[in-house]
Amino acid sequence: MNSAVRTIKIDREVSSGDFRSAMRHLTGGVSVITVGQGEDINGMTVTSVSSLSVDPPTLIVSVNRNASSWPLLERHGFFGVSILTSDQLDVAERFSGKDGLKGAARFAGARWFTRMTGVPLLAGALAAIDCEVEDIVERHSHAIVIGRVLDMELSSRSAALAYWQGQYVSIDQNEDAIKLAEVSVPARAKSDIAIPKRRS
Ligand SMILES: Cc1cc2nc3c(=O)[nH]c(=O)nc-3n(C[C@H](O)[C@H](O)[C@H](O)COP(=O)(O)O)c2cc1C
């Protein structure tokens, strides 16, 4: 590995609260990371997935090493990324651990399938991506996981689920993107996701 860890001299500490406030402005696409096989499965909601390189196809995701999915991810060396559509808000909530469900119980109520690696992938997701762990960089509380894309399935749906300002937001390709702020909904209320009417 050719990464260099630098000791950073800090004159004035930025508080974690201030940093969190800054990050609330960053709009993140919501995905579910899935790990394991059979009954030994787990998963978590993330916004930290992004593309690393197209050739070869690789992506990165930042995972808290205290998350219950972490040991399975490390042990199996494979993970799935299901990029959620806006009507999969209930899945996002279940996999964020909000209602206390753990492991296989989080998968109930949605349809799952497998591709090459055997990890569960969410049916109807905008994209369901099968990855093999290529590298892991452990830093602070988290690990940056580099995943080599082995297989994937794309859906023809277009409305994405994003997270912005502490709320889930629906982004619909067919709607005016400038109206993004108006579709912001409280994290709890799936039925409240409002797709604004296009102005004529
Ligand atoms: C919108 C949203 C985005 C999240 N993004 C991440 C992320 O990128 N990385 C991460 O480690 N945890 C992220 N989390 C937190 C995990 O979903 C949560 O800690 C985990 O599912 C619960 O941990 P547990 O499996 O130990 O119960 C996010 C949560 C939400 C609601």
The ligand as an SDF file (V2000), in Angstrom:
LIG
                    3D

 31 33  0  0  0  0  0  0  0  0999 V2000
  -29.3000    7.9260    6.5040 C   0  0  0  0  0  0  0  0  0  0  0  0
  -28.2610    7.1340    7.2640 C   0  0  0  0  0  0  0  0  0  0  0  0
  -26.9910    6.9850    6.7510 C   0  0  0  0  0  0  0  0  0  0  0  0
  -26.0210    6.2580    7.4300 C   0  0  0  0  0  0  0  0  0  0  0  0
  -24.7690    6.1240    6.8680 N   0  0  0  0  0  0  0  0  0  0  0  0
  -23.8300    5.3840    7.4990 C   0  0  0  0  0  0  0  0  0  0  0  0
  -22.5580    5.1810    6.9080 C   0  0  0  0  0  0  0  0  0  0  0  0
  -22.2640    5.6420    5.8130 O   0  0  0  0  0  0  0  0  0  0  0  0
  -21.6680    4.4210    7.5970 N   0  0  0  0  0  0  0  0  0  0  0  0
  -21.9470    3.8930    8.8200 C   0  0  0  0  0  0  0  0  0  0  0  0
  -21.0840    3.2220    9.3990 O   0  0  0  0  0  0  0  0  0  0  0  0
  -23.1570    4.0480    9.3980 N   0  0  0  0  0  0  0  0  0  0  0  0
  -24.1110    4.7800    8.7640 C   0  0  0  0  0  0  0  0  0  0  0  0
  -25.3490    4.9330    9.3260 N   0  0  0  0  0  0  0  0  0  0  0  0
  -25.6320    4.2830   10.5970 C   0  0  0  0  0  0  0  0  0  0  0  0
  -25.9610    2.8180   10.4070 C   0  0  0  0  0  0  0  0  0  0  0  0
  -27.0610    2.5950    9.5480 O   0  0  0  0  0  0  0  0  0  0  0  0
  -26.2990    2.2360   11.7940 C   0  0  0  0  0  0  0  0  0  0  0  0
  -25.3080    2.5810   12.7080 O   0  0  0  0  0  0  0  0  0  0  0  0
  -26.3500    0.7630   11.7780 C   0  0  0  0  0  0  0  0  0  0  0  0
  -27.2410    0.2210   10.8770 O   0  0  0  0  0  0  0  0  0  0  0  0
  -26.8730    0.3020   13.1300 C   0  0  0  0  0  0  0  0  0  0  0  0
  -25.8580   -0.3790   13.7030 O   0  0  0  0  0  0  0  0  0  0  0  0
  -26.1230   -1.8600   14.2770 P   0  0  0  0  0  0  0  0  0  0  0  0
  -26.1630   -2.7610   13.0790 O   0  0  0  0  0  0  0  0  0  0  0  0
  -24.9350   -2.0720   15.1480 O   0  0  0  0  0  0  0  0  0  0  0  0
  -27.4350   -1.8190   15.0040 O   0  0  0  0  0  0  0  0  0  0  0  0
  -26.3280    5.6710    8.6670 C   0  0  0  0  0  0  0  0  0  0  0  0
  -27.6130    5.8050    9.1970 C   0  0  0  0  0  0  0  0  0  0  0  0
  -28.5810    6.5260    8.5020 C   0  0  0  0  0  0  0  0  0  0  0  0
  -29.9640    6.6560    9.0690 C   0  0  0  0  0  0  0  0  0  0  0  0
  1  2  1  0
  2  3  1  0
  2 30  2  0
  3  4  2  0
  4  5  1  0
  4 28  1  0
  5  6  2  0
  6  7  1  0
  6 13  1  0
  7  8  2  0
  7  9  1  0
  9 10  1  0
 10 11  2  0
 10 12  1  0
 12 13  2  0
 13 14  1  0
 14 15  1  0
 14 28  1  0
 15 16  1  0
 16 17  1  0
 16 18  1  0
 18 19  1  0
 18 20  1  0
 20 21  1  0
 20 22  1  0
 22 23  1  0
 23 24  1  0
 24 25  2  0
 24 26  1  0
 24 27  1  0
 28 29  2  0
 29 30  1  0
 30 31  1  0
M  END
$$$$
